[in-house]
Amino acid sequence: MKRKKLFLGLLAISFLGCSAAKSPSENVARQFVEAYYLKIDLNAAIKVCDGLALEKIRQEIQLREGQSISPDTRQPKVSYKKVKELVEKEAGEALTEVYLFELTITPQDYASLKRISRVKVRQIGEDWKVIQFSDV
């Protein structure tokens, strides 16, 4: 009986630790980071963008037109973690949230490097969209 209670207690604690629900705005920011930085998939990234971020992605797509990447090209390993979240409300504007992600980029045969990516999201109608992003 004691084992069963101990097991159920540990199970409950593990669920609490893993169930940190992410907000819809954070989910969109993470979708963007995964598409843009991890998968290098501009077509997926553009789906969650608006404003300046949308224009920046469109320009990158235009610059890459007619250029193909060989499947043999070695891609770096990229991982990320959220390091900060800021909420902003400017007069007369929609709620805006800023996420800072630490990216760890590990090219093959080279040392890892770290970079901070700033992703700004805003609620537009029912949806959250990335409106700006930059590396700081």
Buried (B, 14 or more C-beta within 10 A) or exposed (E): EEEEEEEEEEEEEEEEEEEEEEEEBBBBBBBBBBBBBBEEEBEBBBBBBBBBBBEBBEEEEEEEEEEEEEEEEEEBEBEBEBEEEEEEEEEEEEEBBBBBBBBBBEEEEEEEEEBEBBBBBBBEEEEBBBBBBEEE
